[in-house]
Amino acid sequence: MSEISSEAKIFDLFGKEVEPIRDRRGRPSFKKDKANQDFVMVRVAAGWTHKRISEDMGIDEKTLRKHFSRELEMGAVFVDGLILDVLMKRVRDGHTPSIKELRARLQEAGPQAPRNRPGHGKNEADDESEEDADVAEVAAPVGKKEQRIQDAQMIPEDYGDIFERMNRRH
């Protein structure tokens, strides 16, 4: 009796065996997923080097930089934001240790920067500092590029005459 092979061969119209479209030789391409992103962000927040992270993941440093550039640059910020989100959720549930931790984190952050809106929160000290800033602005020299930009913004007095002269030529 003949055995039926588990792998059936496929033939085209001319009787040739159909081969796969792409040859699957070489290293398989790296697949980025959410678990890898979280892995990289936590390691960056912990202060690991790119080399150490890539070795731990089993990939090259270039592959790490190619696929995880955002996580490498802003990983600590993302992780800190996630921690604050979890703390806030626990605070809403009434978890006392989370309330204390959130308060401590907010006090460590320090006061917010003052807004530069006219008329908001002005006092005498602000007026004096604004006068000092005006004096500093006048004394600051203007660079070549900045001067060109300022010159380009100025409209010449004979601007309308230019168009009249152009019409006479044609």
LORO-869058 format. One record per residue (C-alpha): residue number from 1; x negated, y, z negated. Coordinates in pm, whole numbers, plus 32768, in hexadecimal, padded with zeros to 4 digits. Last residue first. Layout:
N
NUM,X,Y,Z
...
This chain:
170
170,7DB5,A58A,880F
169,7CB6,A673,8773
168,7DB6,A773,86F4
167,7E71,A66B,8629
166,7D36,A613,8564
165,7CFE,A782,8503
164,7E5F,A799,8478
163,7E28,A659,83B2
162,7CEE,A6E3,830D
161,7D9B,A82E,82C1
160,7E8C,A77D,81D4
159,7D6E,A70F,80F0
158,7CC6,A867,80EA
157,7CCD,A879,7F6E
156,7C28,A724,7F48
155,7CE0,A61D,7E77
154,7C13,A59C,7D50
153,7C3B,A426,7D0E
152,7B11,A3CB,7DEA
151,7A32,A4B3,7D21
150,7A96,A407,7BDC
149,7A49,A2B1,7C71
148,78FB,A32D,7CF4
147,78A6,A3BD,7B9C
146,78FC,A271,7AF5
145,7815,A1BC,7BE5
144,76F6,A2AB,7BAC
143,7716,A2B4,7A30
142,77B8,A3C8,7963
141,76F5,A447,7837
140,779C,A43D,76DE
139,77A1,A594,7636
138,790B,A5DD,768C
137,797F,A487,7616
136,78BD,A4A8,74CF
135,7961,A5F7,7487
134,7AB9,A55F,74C6
133,7A63,A437,73E3
132,7A00,A524,72CA
131,7B4C,A5DA,72F1
130,7C04,A48C,72E5
129,7B47,A42D,71A6
128,7BB3,A571,7101
127,7D20,A53F,7162
126,7D19,A3D6,70E4
125,7C94,A447,6F91
124,7DAF,A545,6F77
123,7EC0,A442,6FAC
122,7F65,A3A1,70D5
121,801F,A259,70AF
120,80C5,A261,7203
119,80D8,A3B3,72B7
118,800A,A34B,73E5
117,7FE4,A1D4,7400
116,7E8F,A13E,73C6
115,7F06,A027,72E3
114,7E41,9FDD,71A8
113,7D92,9E8B,7197
112,7E3D,9D8A,70BD
111,7DBF,9D51,6F5E
110,7CED,9C23,6F03
109,7CFB,9AC3,6F92
108,7C96,9A35,6E42
107,7DDD,9AB6,6DAC
106,7EA3,9A01,6EBC
105,7DE8,98BC,6E7E
104,7E23,98D1,6D06
103,7F96,9915,6D38
102,7FB0,97EC,6E25
101,7F02,9708,6D2A
100,7FE5,9778,6C0B
99,811E,973F,6CDD
98,8099,95EE,6D4C
97,8063,9588,6BE1
96,81CE,95E9,6B95
95,827D,9522,6CAA
94,83C3,95E0,6CDC
93,8426,9547,6E2E
92,83E4,9698,6ED2
91,8287,9691,6E3A
90,824D,9535,6ECF
89,82A1,95B7,702A
88,81C0,96E4,6FF2
87,80A0,9605,6F88
86,80CC,952B,70BD
85,80C9,965D,719E
84,7F99,96EB,70E7
83,7EDC,95A6,711C
82,7F39,95A5,728B
81,7EBC,970B,72AF
80,7D71,96B1,7209
79,7D4D,958C,72F9
78,7D91,966A,7427
77,7CA0,9779,73AF
76,7B8C,967B,736F
75,7BBC,95E5,74C9
74,7BAE,972F,7587
73,7A79,970C,7662
72,7A4C,9594,765B
71,7BC4,955A,767A
70,7BDE,9640,77A6
69,7AB1,95A3,7852
68,7B30,9440,7818
67,7B32,939A,796F
66,79FE,9433,7A12
65,7939,946F,78D1
64,7967,9306,7860
63,7916,9281,79BA
62,77D7,9352,79BC
61,7779,92CC,7863
60,7797,9165,78E3
59,7897,9076,7850
58,789C,8F71,773A
57,7987,9034,7657
56,788C,903A,7539
55,7773,9092,7629
54,7842,91B0,76B9
53,7891,9238,755F
52,7724,922A,74F1
51,76A9,92D6,762C
50,77B0,93E7,7613
49,773E,9430,74AF
48,781E,93EA,7384
47,7890,9510,72B0
46,79C1,9478,7204
45,7AA5,9555,72DA
44,79F7,94C9,7410
43,7A30,9365,7393
42,7BA0,93AC,734D
41,7BD3,9445,74A7
40,7B21,9323,7559
39,7BF6,9213,74B5
38,7D35,92DE,74E9
37,7CE9,92F8,765C
36,7C8F,9187,7670
35,7DDC,9125,75CF
34,7E99,920D,76BA
33,7E08,916B,77F3
32,7CEC,91A4,78E8
31,7C9F,9085,79D6
30,7B36,9055,7A44
29,7AFE,8FC6,7B9D
28,7AA0,8E57,7BB9
27,792B,8E17,7BED
26,78C7,8D81,7D36
25,7984,8CAE,7E30
24,7AFC,8CBC,7E5E
23,7AFE,8CC5,7FDB
22,7C2A,8D8D,804A
21,7D3C,8D1F,8132
20,7D37,8BB6,80BD
19,7CFE,8AB6,81CD
18,7E09,8A22,82AE
17,7D9F,88D2,8343
16,7D9C,88D9,84BD
15,7EB5,882A,857C
14,7EF1,8942,8676
13,8035,89B6,85D3
12,7F8E,89D3,847B
11,7F4E,88B4,8389
10,7F91,889E,8212
9,7EEC,8792,8142
8,7FB3,86F6,8028
7,7EF2,86D5,7EE2
6,7F80,85BF,7E08
5,7F1F,84C0,7F0D
4,8018,83AC,7F4E
3,7F6E,825A,7F33
2,7F8F,815E,8046
1,8000,8000,8000
